[in-house]
């Protein structure tokens, strides 16, 4: 993998993570958080796709974009369930 490929995968993961944040309802973090969420979402999404015997959809540079967005949204929604709600006075 060349350095350009690595940068491209990081950009794709960041976009997928930020889309997952938007769908899941999380508004914190920055670019690094979005990239990490994109990779975690890819792991969760591909695992669920294989478990349900679904095809890998649209994977430029070997990165499963659709499953990454869905996995990141599920992960963010799960994290939001675990967090305590903040009191607003």
BAMISE-278150 format. One line per field, with one value per residue: residue number from 0; chain; x, y, z of N, C-alpha, C in turn; residue in one letter. Coordinates in nm, 2 decimals, decimal comma, always signed. Layout:
REM BAMISE-278150
pos = NUM;...
unit = A;...
n_xx = X;...
n_yy = Y;...
n_zz = Z;...
ca_xx = X;...
ca_yy = Y;...
ca_zz = Z;...
c_xx = X;...
c_yy = Y;...
c_zz = Z;...
code = A;...
This chain:
REM BAMISE-278150
pos = 0;1;2;3;4;5;6;7;8;9;10;11;12;13;14;15;16;17;18;19;20;21;22;23;24;25;26;27;28;29;30;31;32;33;34;35;36;37;38;39;40;41;42;43;44;45;46;47;48;49;50;51;52;53;54;55;56;57;58;59;60;61;62;63;64;65;66;67;68;69;70;71;72;73;74;75;76;77;78;79;80;81;82;83;84;85;86;87;88
unit = A;A;A;A;A;A;A;A;A;A;A;A;A;A;A;A;A;A;A;A;A;A;A;A;A;A;A;A;A;A;A;A;A;A;A;A;A;A;A;A;A;A;A;A;A;A;A;A;A;A;A;A;A;A;A;A;A;A;A;A;A;A;A;A;A;A;A;A;A;A;A;A;A;A;A;A;A;A;A;A;A;A;A;A;A;A;A;A;A
n_xx = +0,08;+0,07;+0,17;-0,01;-0,24;-0,29;-0,36;-0,59;-0,76;-0,78;-0,91;-1,16;-1,25;-1,28;-1,49;-1,69;-1,71;-1,80;-2,04;-2,17;-2,18;-2,35;-2,59;-2,62;-2,65;-2,46;-2,26;-2,00;-1,63;-1,37;-1,19;-1,02;-1,16;-1,38;-1,24;-1,16;-1,41;-1,50;-1,34;-1,40;-1,67;-1,65;-1,55;-1,76;-1,97;-1,89;-1,87;-2,14;-2,25;-2,13;-2,23;-2,50;-2,50;-2,47;-2,39;-2,07;-2,09;-2,00;-1,68;-1,43;-1,08;-1,06;-1,21;-1,50;-1,75;-2,04;-2,11;-1,94;-2,05;-2,30;-2,23;-2,08;-2,29;-2,45;-2,28;-2,23;-2,50;-2,53;-2,33;-2,44;-2,66;-2,55;-2,43;-2,48;-2,75;-2,73;-2,80;-3,01;-3,03
n_yy = -0,12;+0,21;+0,54;+0,73;+0,57;+0,50;+0,75;+0,80;+0,60;+0,68;+0,92;+0,83;+0,67;+0,87;+1,03;+0,84;+0,78;+1,04;+1,06;+0,84;+0,94;+1,16;+1,02;+0,86;+1,04;+1,18;+1,45;+1,53;+1,55;+1,54;+1,54;+1,32;+1,15;+1,09;+0,94;+0,72;+0,62;+0,56;+0,34;+0,16;+0,13;+0,00;-0,24;-0,34;-0,33;-0,50;-0,74;-0,78;-0,80;-1,02;-1,21;-1,20;-1,29;-1,10;-0,91;-0,74;-0,41;-0,16;-0,09;+0,10;+0,10;-0,12;-0,06;-0,10;+0,10;+0,14;-0,05;+0,05;+0,30;+0,23;+0,06;+0,24;+0,42;+0,25;+0,19;+0,44;+0,50;+0,31;+0,38;+0,63;+0,53;+0,43;+0,65;+0,88;+1,10;+1,45;+1,70;+1,97;+2,28
n_zz = +0,00;-0,09;+0,02;-0,07;-0,12;+0,15;+0,26;+0,11;+0,20;+0,47;+0,44;+0,33;+0,54;+0,73;+0,62;+0,61;+0,89;+0,98;+0,85;+0,98;+1,24;+1,20;+1,13;+1,36;+1,56;+1,71;+1,81;+1,87;+1,89;+1,65;+1,34;+1,37;+1,55;+1,38;+1,18;+1,33;+1,41;+1,16;+1,09;+1,31;+1,25;+1,00;+1,08;+1,24;+1,07;+0,85;+0,98;+1,06;+0,81;+0,70;+0,89;+0,84;+0,58;+0,36;+0,07;+0,01;-0,03;-0,25;-0,24;-0,25;-0,29;-0,13;+0,10;+0,28;+0,22;+0,25;+0,45;+0,65;+0,71;+0,80;+1,02;+1,18;+1,25;+1,40;+1,61;+1,72;+1,80;+1,99;+2,18;+2,25;+2,39;+2,62;+2,75;+3,01;+3,03;+3,00;+3,24;+3,20;+3,32
ca_xx = +0,00;+0,15;+0,13;-0,13;-0,35;-0,32;-0,43;-0,72;-0,84;-0,81;-1,02;-1,28;-1,29;-1,33;-1,62;-1,79;-1,73;-1,88;-2,18;-2,22;-2,21;-2,47;-2,70;-2,64;-2,69;-2,34;-2,21;-1,87;-1,51;-1,32;-1,15;-0,96;-1,28;-1,45;-1,16;-1,17;-1,55;-1,51;-1,28;-1,48;-1,79;-1,62;-1,54;-1,89;-2,06;-1,85;-1,90;-2,28;-2,28;-2,10;-2,32;-2,63;-2,47;-2,50;-2,27;-1,99;-2,13;-1,91;-1,56;-1,31;-0,95;-1,09;-1,27;-1,64;-1,81;-2,18;-2,11;-1,87;-2,14;-2,40;-2,17;-2,05;-2,42;-2,49;-2,18;-2,26;-2,63;-2,51;-2,26;-2,54;-2,75;-2,47;-2,40;-2,58;-2,80;-2,68;-2,91;-3,01;-3,10
ca_yy = +0,00;+0,33;+0,65;+0,79;+0,48;+0,51;+0,88;+0,79;+0,52;+0,76;+1,02;+0,76;+0,64;+1,00;+1,06;+0,73;+0,81;+1,16;+1,02;+0,76;+1,03;+1,23;+0,93;+0,81;+1,15;+1,23;+1,58;+1,56;+1,50;+1,60;+1,46;+1,19;+1,07;+1,05;+0,84;+0,60;+0,57;+0,49;+0,20;+0,07;+0,10;-0,10;-0,37;-0,39;-0,35;-0,62;-0,85;-0,81;-0,83;-1,17;-1,29;-1,21;-1,33;-1,00;-0,88;-0,62;-0,31;-0,04;-0,09;+0,15;+0,08;-0,23;-0,01;-0,12;+0,22;+0,13;-0,11;+0,13;+0,41;+0,17;+0,01;+0,36;+0,47;+0,16;+0,21;+0,57;+0,49;+0,22;+0,47;+0,72;+0,47;+0,41;+0,77;+0,94;+1,23;+1,57;+1,78;+2,11;+2,37
ca_zz = +0,00;-0,11;+0,11;-0,13;-0,08;+0,29;+0,28;+0,05;+0,30;+0,59;+0,40;+0,31;+0,67;+0,80;+0,56;+0,66;+1,03;+1,00;+0,81;+1,09;+1,35;+1,17;+1,14;+1,50;+1,65;+1,79;+1,75;+1,93;+1,83;+1,53;+1,23;+1,42;+1,60;+1,26;+1,12;+1,42;+1,40;+1,03;+1,10;+1,39;+1,18;+0,90;+1,15;+1,29;+0,95;+0,77;+1,07;+1,05;+0,67;+0,69;+0,97;+0,77;+0,44;+0,27;-0,01;+0,05;-0,12;-0,29;-0,16;-0,32;-0,22;-0,03;+0,22;+0,26;+0,25;+0,29;+0,58;+0,74;+0,75;+0,89;+1,14;+1,26;+1,30;+1,50;+1,72;+1,78;+1,87;+2,11;+2,27;+2,31;+2,49;+2,74;+2,81;+3,09;+2,98;+3,08;+3,30;+3,16;+3,42
c_xx = +0,09;+0,09;+0,00;-0,26;-0,39;-0,40;-0,57;-0,81;-0,87;-0,92;-1,15;-1,33;-1,34;-1,46;-1,72;-1,82;-1,82;-2,02;-2,25;-2,26;-2,33;-2,60;-2,73;-2,67;-2,58;-2,28;-2,07;-1,75;-1,48;-1,29;-1,10;-1,07;-1,36;-1,38;-1,17;-1,31;-1,57;-1,45;-1,35;-1,61;-1,77;-1,61;-1,67;-1,98;-2,02;-1,89;-2,05;-2,32;-2,25;-2,19;-2,45;-2,62;-2,51;-2,37;-2,20;-2,02;-2,03;-1,79;-1,44;-1,19;-0,97;-1,16;-1,42;-1,72;-1,95;-2,18;-2,04;-1,97;-2,25;-2,35;-2,13;-2,18;-2,47;-2,41;-2,21;-2,40;-2,61;-2,43;-2,35;-2,63;-2,68;-2,44;-2,51;-2,63;-2,76;-2,81;-2,90;-3,09;-3,15
c_yy = +0,12;+0,44;+0,71;+0,70;+0,49;+0,64;+0,87;+0,70;+0,60;+0,86;+0,95;+0,72;+0,76;+1,04;+0,96;+0,75;+0,93;+1,13;+0,94;+0,84;+1,11;+1,14;+0,89;+0,92;+1,20;+1,35;+1,62;+1,51;+1,58;+1,50;+1,32;+1,10;+1,02;+0,93;+0,71;+0,54;+0,50;+0,35;+0,11;+0,04;+0,00;-0,23;-0,43;-0,42;-0,47;-0,74;-0,89;-0,85;-0,98;-1,26;-1,31;-1,25;-1,23;-0,96;-0,75;-0,52;-0,20;-0,03;-0,04;+0,14;-0,03;-0,19;-0,02;+0,01;+0,21;+0,06;-0,03;+0,24;+0,34;+0,12;+0,13;+0,41;+0,38;+0,17;+0,34;+0,57;+0,41;+0,30;+0,57;+0,66;+0,45;+0,54;+0,82;+1,07;+1,34;+1,65;+1,92;+2,19;+2,50
c_zz = +0,00;-0,01;+0,06;-0,11;+0,06;+0,32;+0,22;+0,15;+0,42;+0,56;+0,39;+0,45;+0,75;+0,75;+0,61;+0,81;+1,06;+0,96;+0,92;+1,21;+1,32;+1,18;+1,28;+1,60;+1,75;+1,73;+1,81;+1,85;+1,70;+1,42;+1,27;+1,47;+1,48;+1,19;+1,20;+1,41;+1,26;+1,03;+1,19;+1,32;+1,07;+0,96;+1,18;+1,16;+0,87;+0,85;+1,05;+0,91;+0,65;+0,77;+0,90;+0,62;+0,34;+0,19;+0,04;-0,06;-0,13;-0,19;-0,24;-0,23;-0,11;+0,09;+0,20;+0,31;+0,31;+0,43;+0,69;+0,80;+0,84;+1,02;+1,23;+1,32;+1,41;+1,63;+1,79;+1,86;+1,99;+2,22;+2,33;+2,41;+2,62;+2,82;+2,90;+3,03;+3,07;+3,12;+3,24;+3,26;+3,36
code = X;X;X;X;X;X;X;X;X;X;X;X;X;X;X;X;X;X;X;X;X;X;X;X;X;X;X;X;X;X;X;X;X;X;X;X;X;X;X;X;X;X;X;X;X;X;X;X;X;X;X;X;X;X;X;X;X;X;X;X;X;X;X;X;X;X;X;X;X;X;X;X;X;X;X;X;X;X;X;X;X;X;X;X;X;X;X;X;X
